[in-house]
Amino acid sequence: MSTTNIVYFIEVLSRSGEVLQRHRVDHLPIRLGRSYNNDFILDDVHTAPHHAEIKLDETGKLVVQDAGSRNGIVVHGKRRMAFGIDGNTVMRLGQTNVRVRSSDFQVEEEATDTNNYAWEGWRPAVLGLLFILMTAVFSTWYNDTEKFSLARYAVALAPMMTISLLWSGIWSFANRLFGGHARFGRHLFIAGCAVLVSGIWSDFNGLIGYAFSWEWVTRYGSHLSIMIGAVMLYFHLVTIKPRSPRRWLISATVISALGSSLVLLTNYQRTGQLADELYMSDLFAPSVRVSADQSVAQFMSDSAKLKSEVDAERGKTGDLGEVEVDGE
């Protein structure tokens, strides 16, 4: 390989693969280490004064040679003394991830900018606050059985608004730290959407279950709430790092699965069943029912079947008790 007009760039990478530092070197070999007489100085106490050397082998291929360091050079989890590299090889020297690319390295095509810059600032913030306000007011009105009191609505709104603003502020700080921009308005909009959807589900899941005779809606309704939280988390993360949607989708899915598993285990430990409720606890006016009513004969048949099952369980308990008495 001819080195005419080819320069090299030493890149220090974060653990997630982002470039933290880039340094140009116009010649080979390239010496790396903590000593100030190296071509690239590593600011890492776990590297040797002269840690490694990058050069061309007899075939013209770029290779890295360990210069006798204590901690060595690690590639793909294995320590290597000498090996060939290309522009995608990431090697760890001490605790520093390093990559070497030449000026003729073919970079990827320009990525599509999926960041909606128009949807920032006060517009999403106002809409998010509006969603939170609507949820607090409607939920209070929907569950209110007493005479109207403005103070009761204010008490319901204050904690919801405070928690949402604090939550959005934390994500904005993380966005500023890892993404370069705060984007508070967008994070508040995401939180507002999650509050709105969660509020609708919380207020109407019992009604939906009663109207369509879907007992699973109330018995396993908490899992949908967990999914809503996971979706909110996904959009927060994508706002910070929009180029890693697949990674954040996998993370949100795993978190949702772990949350649902924990709820199932807790329910089973508490009641011996996986369901959140042992029976549908919310009753509404018969006029809201959509599913067909069962006949009296069917109800009596189901009751008789249930009675026989309960009697059988009682019989087993009684027989066990008698055996224990006889044993005494």
C-alpha positions in Angstrom: 0.0 0.0 0.0 1.4 3.4 -1.0 1.6 5.9 1.8 1.9 8.9 -0.6 -0.5 11.7 0.5 -2.1 9.4 3.1 -2.4 10.7 6.6 -3.7 8.8 9.6 -6.2 9.8 12.4 -6.0 8.3 15.8 -9.5 8.3 17.5 -10.3 7.8 21.1 -13.7 6.3 21.5 -16.2 6.1 24.3 -17.6 2.7 25.5 -20.6 3.3 23.2 -18.4 3.9 20.2 -18.6 7.7 19.9 -15.5 9.6 19.0 -14.2 11.6 22.0 -10.9 12.8 20.5 -9.3 12.7 17.0 -5.6 13.4 16.3 -3.9 13.7 12.9 -0.5 12.0 12.3 1.3 12.5 8.9 3.8 9.6 9.1 4.4 6.0 10.1 5.3 4.5 12.4 3.0 6.0 15.0 4.0 5.5 18.6 1.3 5.6 21.4 1.8 5.9 25.1 1.8 8.2 28.1 5.3 9.6 27.4 5.5 13.0 25.8 7.8 11.8 23.1 5.1 9.7 21.5 3.2 10.7 18.3 -0.1 10.2 20.2 -0.2 10.7 24.0 -2.6 8.6 26.0 -4.0 10.3 29.1 -4.5 7.0 30.9 -2.5 5.8 33.9 -3.2 2.2 32.8 -1.1 2.6 29.7 2.7 2.4 29.5 5.0 5.3 28.7 5.6 3.5 25.3 2.6 1.3 24.9 2.2 0.4 21.2 3.5 1.1 17.7 1.5 1.3 14.5 3.4 0.5 11.3 3.2 -1.2 7.9 4.3 -4.9 7.6 6.1 -6.4 4.6 2.9 -6.7 2.6 2.0 -3.1 3.1 -0.8 -3.8 5.7 -1.3 -1.7 8.7 -0.4 -3.5 11.9 -0.1 -2.8 15.7 2.7 -4.0 17.8 2.7 -4.1 21.6 5.8 -2.3 22.9 6.1 -4.4 26.0 3.3 -2.9 28.1 2.0 -4.5 31.3 -1.7 -4.3 30.4 -1.2 -5.0 26.7 -3.6 -4.5 23.8 -7.0 -6.1 23.9 -9.1 -6.7 20.7 -12.4 -8.5 20.8 -11.8 -9.5 24.4 -8.4 -11.1 23.8 -4.9 -9.7 24.5 -2.8 -9.6 21.3 0.9 -8.8 20.8 0.8 -8.0 17.1 -2.1 -8.0 14.7 -3.4 -6.3 11.5 -6.0 -3.6 11.7 -8.4 -1.7 9.4 -10.5 1.4 9.9 -13.1 -0.5 11.9 -10.8 -2.2 14.4 -11.3 -1.0 17.9 -8.5 -1.9 20.4 -8.2 -1.2 24.1 -5.0 0.2 25.5 -5.2 0.2 29.2 -8.7 1.6 29.7 -8.7 3.6 26.5 -10.5 2.5 23.3 -8.6 3.5 20.2 -9.2 3.3 16.5 -7.0 4.2 13.5 -8.3 5.4 10.2 -6.4 6.7 7.2 -7.5 9.6 5.1 -8.7 7.3 2.3 -11.1 5.5 4.6 -14.6 5.2 3.0 -17.1 6.7 5.4 -20.8 5.8 5.4 -23.4 7.7 3.4 -24.9 10.8 4.9 -27.5 9.8 7.5 -31.0 11.2 7.1 -31.7 13.9 9.7 -34.8 12.6 11.6 -34.7 15.3 14.2 -37.8 17.5 13.9 -36.2 20.9 14.8 -39.6 22.6 14.3 -41.0 20.6 17.1 -39.0 22.2 19.9 -39.3 25.1 22.3 -42.5 26.4 23.7 -45.0 24.6 21.4 -44.5 21.0 22.6 -44.0 22.3 26.2 -47.4 24.1 26.1 -49.1 21.0 24.6 -47.5 18.7 27.2 -48.7 21.0 30.0 -52.2 21.0 28.4 -52.3 17.2 28.4 -51.4 17.1 32.0 -54.0 19.7 32.9 -56.7 17.9 31.0 -55.8 14.6 32.6 -55.9 16.0 36.2 -59.2 17.8 35.6 -61.0 15.0 33.9 -59.8 12.3 36.3 -60.9 14.4 39.3 -64.3 15.1 37.7 -64.8 11.5 36.6 -64.1 10.1 40.1 -65.7 13.0 42.1 -68.8 12.1 44.0 -69.0 15.3 46.1 -70.0 18.8 45.6 -67.7 20.8 43.2 -64.7 22.3 44.9 -62.0 24.2 43.1 -59.5 23.4 45.8 -59.9 19.6 45.2 -59.0 20.1 41.5 -56.0 22.2 42.4 -54.8 19.6 44.9 -55.1 16.9 42.1 -53.2 19.1 39.6 -50.3 20.3 41.7 -48.5 17.0 42.4 -49.1 15.7 38.8 -47.7 19.0 37.4 -44.7 19.0 39.8 -43.7 15.5 39.1 -44.0 15.9 35.3 -41.9 19.1 35.4 -39.3 17.4 37.6 -39.2 14.3 35.4 -38.9 16.4 32.2 -36.1 18.5 33.8 -34.1 15.4 34.6 -34.4 14.1 31.0 -33.5 17.6 29.7 -30.3 17.6 31.8 -29.4 14.2 30.4 -30.2 15.4 26.9 -27.9 18.4 27.5 -25.2 16.2 28.9 -25.2 13.4 26.2 -26.9 15.1 23.2 -25.7 18.7 23.4 -29.2 20.2 23.6 -31.7 20.3 26.5 -35.0 19.9 24.5 -37.1 20.5 27.6 -40.2 21.2 25.6 -40.0 17.9 23.8 -39.4 15.9 27.0 -42.3 17.6 28.6 -44.5 16.8 25.6 -43.5 13.1 25.9 -44.3 13.1 29.6 -47.7 14.8 29.0 -48.6 12.2 26.4 -47.8 9.4 28.8 -49.8 11.1 31.6 -52.8 11.5 29.2 -52.8 7.9 27.9 -52.2 6.5 31.4 -55.0 8.6 32.8 -57.5 7.5 30.1 -56.5 3.9 30.6 -56.8 4.2 34.4 -60.2 5.8 34.3 -61.8 3.7 31.5 -60.3 0.2 31.9 -63.0 -0.9 34.4 -65.7 0.6 32.2 -64.3 -1.2 29.1 -64.1 -4.5 30.9 -67.6 -4.2 32.3 -69.1 -3.1 28.9 -67.6 -6.0 26.9 -67.3 -8.6 29.7 -63.5 -8.5 29.3 -62.4 -9.5 32.8 -58.8 -9.7 31.6 -58.8 -5.9 31.2 -59.1 -5.3 34.9 -57.2 -8.5 36.0 -54.1 -7.7 33.9 -54.5 -3.9 33.3 -51.3 -3.1 35.1 -49.2 -4.6 32.3 -50.6 -2.0 29.8 -49.6 0.7 32.2 -46.1 -0.7 32.3 -46.0 -0.8 28.5 -47.1 2.9 28.4 -44.2 3.7 30.7 -41.8 1.7 28.5 -42.9 3.6 25.4 -42.4 6.9 27.2 -38.9 5.8 28.2 -38.2 4.8 24.6 -39.1 8.3 23.2 -37.1 10.0 25.9 -34.0 8.0 24.9 -34.6 8.4 21.2 -34.8 12.2 21.8 -31.4 12.1 23.4 -29.7 9.7 20.9 -31.9 9.5 17.7 -29.3 7.4 15.9 -29.8 4.4 18.2 -33.6 3.6 17.9 -33.1 -0.2 17.8 -31.0 -0.2 20.9 -33.5 1.9 22.8 -36.4 -0.3 21.6 -34.7 -3.4 22.9 -34.0 -1.7 26.2 -37.6 -0.5 26.6 -38.9 -4.0 25.7 -36.6 -5.6 28.3 -37.7 -3.2 31.0 -41.4 -3.7 30.2 -40.9 -7.5 30.3 -39.1 -7.3 33.7 -41.7 -5.0 35.1 -44.6 -7.3 34.1 -42.7 -10.3 35.4 -42.3 -8.6 38.8 -46.0 -7.7 38.9 -47.0 -11.3 38.1 -44.6 -12.7 40.8 -45.9 -10.2 43.4 -49.5 -11.0 42.6 -48.8 -14.8 42.9 -47.0 -14.3 46.2 -49.8 -12.2 47.6 -52.9 -14.0 46.4 -51.7 -17.3 44.8 -52.9 -16.0 41.4 -51.2 -14.0 38.6 -54.1 -11.6 38.1 -54.2 -8.1 39.6 -57.8 -8.6 40.8 -59.6 -11.9 41.7 -62.8 -10.6 40.2 -64.1 -7.5 38.4 -64.6 -5.0 41.1 -66.0 -2.1 39.1 -69.8 -2.2 38.4 -71.7 0.3 36.2 -75.2 0.8 35.0 -76.6 -2.0 32.9 -77.2 0.4 30.0 -73.4 0.7 29.3 -73.1 -3.1 28.6 -72.4 -4.0 25.0 -72.0 -7.8 25.4 -75.1 -9.9 25.5 -76.4 -10.8 29.0 -76.4 -14.4 30.1 -79.7 -16.2 30.7 -80.8 -17.1 34.1 -80.5 -20.8 33.2 -76.8 -20.3 32.2 -76.2 -18.4 35.4 -77.7 -21.2 37.6 -75.7 -23.8 35.7 -72.4 -21.9 36.3 -73.4 -21.4 39.9 -74.0 -25.1 40.4 -70.7 -25.9 38.7 -68.9 -23.5 41.0 -70.7 -24.9 44.0 -69.6 -28.4 43.2 -66.0 -27.3 42.8 -66.0 -25.5 46.1 -67.6 -28.6 47.8 -65.0 -30.8 46.3 -62.2 -28.5 47.7 -63.9 -28.5 51.1 -64.1 -32.3 51.0 -60.4 -32.6 50.4 -59.7 -30.3 53.3 -62.0 -32.3 55.5 -60.5 -35.6 54.6 -57.0 -34.2 55.3 -58.2 -33.0 58.7 -59.6 -36.5 59.5 -56.4 -38.2 58.5 -54.4 -35.9 60.7 -56.8 -36.6 63.6 -56.6 -40.4 63.1 -52.8 -40.1 62.9 -52.8 -38.5 66.4 
